[in-house]
Amino acid sequence: MTALIYDLVYTVPLCIAVTLLFPGYVGQEGILLPAAAVIIEIICVVFLHLKARGRALLFGMLAIPAAVMYLLRDDKTQDVLVWAAKILLVCVICLLVQKAVSYDIKIRSAYTLICLAALITFMITKYDVAPFAFSCIFFVIIANVTEMIQAGWKKEGDTDRKRHVVYMFPFLAALFIPVMMADIPQKPYDWRFVRIIITDIRDGIESAVQTLAPWKSWDNGDCMGFSEQANIGGSLTGYPYKAITVSTGGEDDRRIYLAGKSFDTFSGRAWDKKDTSDTDERSYDLLESVAAVMRRDPENVYDHLQCIRMRVKYEGVRTRYAFIPPKSSPETTADLRQKGGDLMLSHGRTADYFVYHYRINRTSDLVTSIMKEEEPIDRKAFALALQQTSDIIKTEHTFDGYQDYRKMIYDRYLPQTELSERASSYMDEVLSGAGSDYEKLVRIEDMLSGLRYTETPGDLPETVQSPADFTDHLLFEKKEGYCSYFATAFVILARSCGIPARYVQGYSTLTESRDYEVLSDRAHAWPEAYLDGVGWVIFEPTPGFYSPSGWEASKSKDSAFDAPVPYIYEEHETGEGNDAKTQAEENRGNNHAGPVIALSVFAFLLIFAICDRIYRRYRYMHLNDREKILDIGRKNMKILRIADLKIRDGETLSEFAQRCRQLIPGEYLDFMRSYEEALYAPPRLYEDEVSDMEKQRKELLLFVICKRARHLV
């Protein structure tokens, strides 16, 4: 019993903590989850401590109902069985961990440190831990520390370490209850200063590594993949790995752009980022685009804009930047912060987050018309956009803030940019007849996409030291390159036309499904140009990469723009006939399951009792006379325990028999002499005594039962 309670002290809290920490694996939440975990863990521990006969009986009592439920299963029953099987797996693992930990006190010390490190990690990372799970881990730590302390004490008499832990269990429970009753704050402690220090150290190390080993940057000449630096030149080689996974509600998305980091300053050989403001530039950009469409076609805005919920999960990529599609807003800003128009992770370099993405129908005639007109957004249109996006954009924005944002765009992304005379003359020819800024940008896009794409353009000549030098080198000398070349040239040429533009690095891939993987070699660079009254617009000058993003209006008229955002995964609907049939089958299964389980358990118990009786009789008949005497004696001692007569410590069988005669007639206790001789005396023949003892056992059993019955009456 001591060993049983000892295992329960450790395994039950551990099992509760694990199931509450990973409810998604088990598939159930609420009080039912820990309650089921406790029951199943107790059954597992009891099963471990039973003898062979008890284990077989318990296994049959549980396995037969489970088998019957499986054979008569419906969808609901199958879900219950799978759920119970998952909890059983967790319970078995917890029990194995406890057995491994109890093997040596040093292993228990390491186990305690792991539990303590887990609690500290939960606090630092703000992991959503149920208070009860936290308390259970704390209880395991306290129990381990208590056992380790008392293991070092010098003891006399009873030195059983497990018994000491069991005796201290009430005091451990007394410590556990106040922890559970403590007022736990809704928000975990903010370890911001620690994260800032760690982030600065980490960024400094990475910056030094990238400076000393620039070949590790995808845009710097050796390996394709996302980089926080943007150096131009060199050749690319690909060793693709799974960078991120994306799930989206868009049905007809073709090319997906996920912006990581944007750049505003180009030296001629590399891009840099000077903008470090915390202005929510992405929300203002989204509001501007929504306002532009709302102002022109408020009745059919969903023909031109669609709101999609997208999930981005980091796999192999490690960066502090969040990958966000254009015209988007994160579902929650708890783990994200603004910096220079980009979103950055507040802690860690792995992420799993949702964003609301507003797709623009680039094939819509109205959208093309809006881009050509470039009419500034007025206060009324801005207010209407705020109203339409109130469920998506969580932060506050004002029209005056939007005006400041527009001014910042022109100040930061439209520096004085000059081209060489040769490039200026060439661009005059390319842009001849282009009226609007949008038409100029399309001309630049078409011109650059007519060049040649290559991943091995080689290093930039030393003569390239300015934006004008780079443009001349690409247009008139090299005439080939990869995405960084064309995106850079586009930004330079757009700025030379008086249009704000920026260089962006992230991922871009073609897809026709809702769930897809983005490999590291899908890292891409592209330009974005700012059109007044429209916002930032993506262009694709890289040869072979252009793919229009749009849809037919009829596909989107089933849901209004301000309707709830579609889920990533859709449920399949069934007809009424199928529903009725399925329900009838479930009802039949449920009606038969109860009686069949009861009959099956009863049949198992009956068969088990018969088989056990046959086995015991067979085993008894093959014993010699002395072994039969010992077997009958042990059974008679059990009968006496039913009458509350137990042999005391240091008491001989003769003394015990003398004490029993005060309550039980002596003729029922004559077996004591033969039993004692069989235990301690040299072997002899007991042929005549076996039958007498068998008769005495039956008489003793009848006497004790009658005495018990009279006592109860």
N, C-alpha and C positions, 0 to 999 in steps of 0.2 A: 504493500500500500504506500509506503514511503517513496519508493521509486516512481510509482504512478503519479502521486501528487507532485513530486519533484519535476517530472517531465511536463506536467500540465502548467506549472508555474511559469515555465519558460516558453513553451510552444504556443499556448493560447494567445498571450499578448502579441507574440511575433506574427502569428497567423492573422490576427485582426489588423495589425498595422499594414501587412503586405496587401491584404485584400482592399483596404481603404485607400492605399497609395496608388493602386492600379485597378480602379473600378472598370475602366474601359476594357481590360483584358477579361475580367469576369463577366461583364455585361449586365450588372445590376447595381443599383445604388439604394441608399436608404438604410433603415435599421435591419431589414431582412438580410443584408449582406454580412455584417459582423455576426448576427445571430446564427446564420447558417454556418459560418466559418467556425464558430465556437463549438457547435454541435458536432460537426464533422471532425474537427480536431480532437475532441474528447473521444469520439469513437475510434479514431486512429490510434490514440495513445492506449486506450483500453485494449484494443486488438493486439497491440504490441506486447502487453504485459500478461495476456491470457495464456493458458496452456493450450496444447494442440486441440483438445476437445472443445474448449471455449472458443478458440479462433474459428474452428469449422462451423460451430453453431452461429456465431455472430456473422460470419461471412455469408452463410446461407440466408440468414434473416434479412440481410441487406441486398444480396445479389439477386435473389429470386424476385422480389418486387421490382427491382430495376430491370430485370430481363423481361418481365411481363409488361411493364410500361413501354419498353422498347418495341416489343412485338406488336402491341396495340397502340402504337404511338400515333399521334397527330402532330401538327406543327407546334402547338403549344407544349405538348408533353416532351417533344424532342428538344425544344429550347430549354426546358427545365432540366432534362438529363444532361445536356451539354453544359449548362450552367453549374450543375452539381459536380460534374466531372472536372471542370476547371478549378472549382474550390477544393476538390479532393486532391488535385495535383499540387496546389499551393500548400495544403496541409501536410502532404507527404514530404514535400521539399523542406518545409519548416521543421518537421520532425527529424529529418535526416541532418539538417543543420545543427539542431540541438544535440543529437547523438555525437556528431563530430566535435562539437564545441566541448561537450562534457568529457571527452577523452583525456584532455590535458588542460591544466590551468593556464598554460601559456597560450594555447589556442583560444581559450576564453578571453584572455587579455586582448588579443588581436581583434576578436569579435566585438568586444566592448568599444575599442577604438573606432572600428568601422561604424558602429551604431552612432557614436558620438559625432563622427565626421559627417554622417548623413544628416543629423539634426542641424549641424552648423551650416551645411550646404543648403538645406531647405531655407534657412533664415537669410542667407546671403543672396541666393538666387530668387527669393520670393516665390518659391514653388508652393503651389496651392495644396497644402496638407490639411487634412481633416484634424481638428483638435484631438479627437479620440485616438487617431493614429499616432499623433505626436506623443500623447500621453502613454500609449502602449510601448513605444520605443524608449521613452524615458523610464518606464517601469522595468524594462529588460536591462537597461544600463544600470539602474540602482540594484537590481537583483544580482547582476554579474559582479558589480563592485563589492557588494556585501559578501558574496561567496569568496571572492578573491581575498578579501580582508580576513575573514574567519579561517581561510585555508592556511594562512600564515601563523595563526595562533598555536601555541603549544597546548595540547589537550590531554586530559587523563580520563579514563573511563570510556565513555561513548565518543569515539572519534569519527563516526560516520558523517562525512561532509554533507551528503544529501539530506540526512535527517536534520542537521542543523538548519539548512535552508528552509525545509518544510516548517520547522518550528518558528522561524522568523517571518514566515509568509504573512501572518496577521499584521505585523509591524510594517512590512513592505506595502501591504494594501492600504494601511493608514497613511502612508506617504503618497500613494497613488490617488486617493480620493481628493485631497486638496488640490492636486494638480488639475484634475478634471473639473473641479469647481471654480478654478481661478478664472478671472475675467480676461479672456484672450481678445486683444484688439483685432478689428476687422482687417486692418492693413498691417503687413509685417514691417519690421523695422527697416528703414531706408539706409542701406549701407553705401550711400552715394559716394562718400569721400573715399571709401576703400576701393570702389570700382573705378573712380577717377584716377587714383594712384596706379592701380593695376593697368588700366587702359593706357595711361601715359607711358609707363615702362614698356608695355607690349608694343605700342606704336613706335617708340624709339628704337627698340631692337629690330622691328621689321623694316623701319626706314633705313637703318644701318645696313641690314642684310641686302636690301634691294639696291642700295648705293654701291656696296662692295661687289655684289653679284647681280648686275642688271639683267643678265640673261634669263633670270627666273621670271621676268615679267613678260606676259604674252605679247604685248605690243612693243617689246624691246628686242626681240629677235631670236628666241629659241623655242618657246613652248606656248601653245595657244591656251588661253584661259583668262578669266577676269583678273584685272589688275587695278590697283588704286593709283598707279602711275600711268602716264600717257606720253611715252617717248616715241617718236616717229623714226622709222628706219629699221633695217635688219630684215631677216627672213623668218618665216614661221614654220614650225614643225608641230604636228599634233600628236598628243598622247591622251586621247579622250578618256574621261571618267564621268560618272554621273554627278553633275554639279548640284542641280536642284530638281524638284518635282513640282508640277503645277497642275492644279485642278481648276477648271473654269466652267461657268455656265453658258459660255458662248457656243452656239451650235455651228456657226459658219465662219469662225475665225480662221484666217489663213496665216498671215505672219504676225507673230506676237513679239512685241518689244517690251523688255523689262529693264528699265534704266537703273543703273547702280550709282554712278558718280558722273556729275557734269563738270565741265571745265570752262573757264572764261578768258584765260590769257594764254596766247601762243607766242613763243619766243622765236620760232623758225625751225626748231628741232624737237620741242617738247611742249606739252600743255601743262598749265598750272591752274590752281584754283585760288583766287584771292577772296572770294565771297565767303565770309564766315558768319553772316547774320542768321538769326533764328526766326526770320519772317516766314510765315506759312505760305510760301510761294505756290506750292502745289494746289492749295485750296483756292487761292485767288485765280490761278490759271483755270481750274475747273469751273469756277463761278463765271468767269468771262466767257467760256465756250457755251455754257448752258444759257447764259443771258443772251448771247448772239442768236441762238436758235429760237429761244422763247420769244424774242422780239419780232422775229420774222414769221414764224409759223407756230403759234402757241397751241393750236388745236391738234396738230399732228407732229408734235415734237418727237414722239417715239419713232417716227420714220427716219429721223436723222441722228438720234442719240439712243443708245441702249445701255442700261445699267446692269453690269455683270458682277457677281461676287466671285472673287478669285482667291484661291489658297496657294501660297508659296511656301515650300518646305525645303530647307537647306539639307543637302546630302553630303557632297564632298567639298563644296566651296567653303572657304573660311575668310570672311571679310566682315568689317564693321558696318558696311553699307547694306541697306535693304533694297531689294530689287522690286521696283514698282512700275506697273504699266502706266501709260500716259492717261491724263485726266482721271486721276484716282485719288481716293482718300482711304487711309487705313481704318479698319473696323474698330480698332482701339489704339490709342496712342500711349498706352502704359509703358510699352517696351521700346518705343521709337521716339526720336527727337529730331528736330529740324536743324539743318546746318547748311547754309548756302544753297537753299533750294533742293537739297537732297535729304533723304530720310536715313538716319543712322540708328543702329541698335544700341539701346541703353546699356546693355551688358551682354557679354559673351559674343561669340562669332558664329553661333548656330542659331537658327530661327525657324519658326513655324507660325505664320500669321495670315490673316485674311485682309483683303482690300476690296473696296468697291470701285470698279473700273467702268468708266463711261466711254463706250466705243463710239467713234464718230464715223458716220457713213460717208466715206470719201467718194463713193460713187453717186451720191445724191446731188442733183442739180442745184438744189438750194444751198447745200454746204459749199459747193464750188462758187456760187454767186456771193455768198457771205465772205468767203476768203478774198475774192476779187475786190469787193467794195471797201473793206477795212473801215467800217463805220464805228466810231467809239461807242462804248456802252454808256447809257445814261443811268441816272439814279433809279428810275422806275424799273428798267430791265434788270438792274442789279438786285433790287429788292425782290423781284419775282423769282430770280435764280436762287436767292437765299431761301425763299419759301419752299421751292421745289426740292432743294437739297438739304433741308433741315434735318432729315433722318439720317443723312450720310455724313455730313460735315459736322463734327462735334465742337469745334472751336468757334469763337465769335469773330465776325468780320464786318467791316463797315465800308461804305462807298468811299469815304475819305481815305481809309486804309488802302483801298484798291487804287486810288489815284497816286498815292505814294509808291505803291508797288509798281505801277506803270513807269513812273519817273525813274525808279531804281533800275528797271529793265534797260532803259535807254542809256543810263549812266554806266552800267556795268558791262553790258553785252554789245555795245556799239562804240568801241574805241576808234580812234582815228586810224583808218586802214587805207594804205595806198598801194597801188599796183605799179609795176614797171610800165614804161610806155608801150612795150610790145604787148603785155597782157591787157592793158587798157584798150588798145586798139582792137585786139582780138575779142574782148568782151563787148565792145560796142557793136561788133558785127553779130555776136551771139544774141544780144538783147535788143537788136533793132526791131522796132514795132511792138515790143512788150509794153503794155500800158500800166498795169498794176504791179505792185510788189509781188503778188502771188504768181503772176505770169513770168516775172523775171526769175523767181526761184525755180519754177518748173523748167524754164530754159536752161538754167545752170545745172539742174538735176539731169536733164536729158543729155547735155553736153558731156558731163563727167561720166555718166553711165555708158557713153559710147567709147570710152577708153578700154584698156585691157586689164583684167583682173589677174593677179599673180600673188602667190604667197612667198615668192623669193625675189623681191625687188633689189635686195642688197642694201648696203648702208648708204645714208645720205652723204653726198659730197661735202667736204669741209667748207666749200664756198657757200653753202646754204646756211645763212645766219639770221634770216628775217622772214616774216610771212611772205613778202614779195619774192624773195629768193626761192622759197618753197614752191610757190605757185608757178613760177617760171620753170623750175626743174620738172614738175609733174606735167605741165601742159605742153612744153616744147622739147623737153629732153627725154625724160623717162617714159612718159605716156602710159605707165602701168603702175600697179601697186595693189595693196589690199585695203580693207575698209577704212583704216586709220588715215590713209592718204587721201581718199576721196571725201571723207567726212571733214577733214581739215581744210581741204581746198574749197569745199562748199561754204564753210563758215567764213573763210577769208573773202571769197567772192561776194557773198551776201552782205557782209559788213561794208565792203567797198561800194555797194549800191545803197548804203544807208539803211540797211535792214538789220535789226538786232538778231544775233545768232549765237549758238553755243555748241560745243562738242560734248557728246555723251558716250559713255562706255557702259556696257551691260551685256545682256543676252538677247538674241533674236533667233527665232526658229519658226519653221513652217509646221503647222499641225492641222489635223482634221478630226481630232478627238477631243474629248473633254478632259481627259487625264493623260498626261504625257511627261516624259523625262527630258530634261535639258542637259545635254552633255557639255563638257567643258569647252570643246571645240566649236560650240555655238556662241562663244563670246564674240561680241560685235561692237563696232563703233558707228555712230550715225550723227547727222546734224539735226538740230532743231532751230527753226526760225520763228521769230515772234511777229505775228500780224496783229496790228491794233484792232481791237474789237473782236478778235477771234481767240487769241492766246498762242501758246507754243504749238507748232505744227511740225510733225516728223517728216523729213524727206529722206529718200533713199538713193543717193548717187552712186553707190557701189554697183559695178556692172554685174548683172545677173541676180540681184537681190530684190529688185522691185516686185511687189505683189500688192495690188490694190485691196484695201479692206473696206468691205461694204456688204449690203444685203438688200433684198427686195423689200419694199415697204409692206407688202401684204404679209410677210412673215412676222412682223412685229406688231400688228394691229390687234392682236388678241389681248394685250396687256398695256395699260396706260403707263406713262413715264413715272408717275408718282405712285404706282402700285408697289406692293412689296417686292423686294429684290428676289429674283428666282434663286432657288437652291442649286447647289452644284450637282447634286444627284436627284434624279426624279424617281418617284415610286410608280410602278406599273399598276394600272387600274384593271380590275376585272369586272365582268358583267354581273347583273343580279342573279342570273341563273347559276353561274359558277360560284358566287358567294353563298347561295342557298345550299348548293350541293356540298360545298366545303364545310359549311356549318353543320349540316346534317351528319356528315361523316365524323366530324369532331364530337358531336353529341353522342353518336353511337359508341365511339371509342371511349368517351368519358363514362358512359353508362355501364359498359362491360368491365372497365378496368378495375373498379373497386371490388366487386365480388370475386373476380378471377385472382386478384392479388391475395385476398383473404383466404380463398381455398388453396392457393399455391403455398402460402406460408404454413397453413394448417397441415397440408400434406407433407411438406418438408419436415416439420416438427415431428409428425407421426413416424415418418420413415427414419428420421435421425434417431428417435428414441428406440425404435425397434432394432436398428442396426447397432446402436450403442449397447443395448441390452444383450444382443447376440454376441458382440465382441467381448463384453465383460465376462459373460458366462463361458465363452470359449477360452478366454485367457485364464479364468479361475480353474477350469477343469484341467488345464495343463500345468498347474502348480503342484509342487510336492506338498506333503502334509505340513511341514514347518512353514512354508510360504503361505499356505492356506490359513494357518493359525495367525500369522502376522496380518494378513489381509482382513480377516474377520475382526481381529483386535482393533485395527485402525478404524474400521467401520463402526464398531461399538463405541469407540472414543468419540466419534462424531455424533453418535446418538446421544451420548451423555452431554455433549456441548449444547444440544437442543434443550436439555433440561437445565441449562445454566450451570453445569458442573464441568469446570475446567481444571486441569492439573496445574498446580502452582509452581513457581520457580523453586528448584531444590527439593521438590516433593517426589518421593518414590511412588511407584505404582501401588505398593502395599498400603502406604499411608493414604494415597488418594482413594483406594477402595474402602478403607476404614471410614473415611469422611463421607463417602457416597452412601454407605449403609445407613446413615442417619435419615436419608430421604428415599432410598430405593431398597427393596428387599434383597437380602444377601444372595438368594438363589439366582438372581439376575446378574450378579457380579462375580460369579465363580470363574468366568473367563479370564479374569485378571491374572490368576496364578499361571495358567498356561501361556498367556500372552507375554508375561514377564520372563518366563523361562525361555520362550522362543527368542526373545530379544537379547538376553544376556547370558543364558546358560549354554553349555556345549550342546551340539545337535544330538537329538534322540528321536525316537519314534513317537508320533502323535496320532497314530491311526485311529484309536478309539475316541480321542478327544475332539476331532474335527467335527463329527456329527453332533456331539453335545454342544459345541460352541455355535454351530449353525442354528440349532434349536433355541439356544439362549439368546442369540441375536434377534430372532423373530419375536420372542417373548419380551425382551427388553424394549424393542421398538414399539410393540403394542402397548406396553405399560406407560412409556413416556408420552405417547400420543394421547392416551386416555387421561393421563394426569394433566397434560396441557389443556385438553378440552374442558376438564372440570374446572381448571383454574380460570379459563376464559369465561365460563358460564357464571 
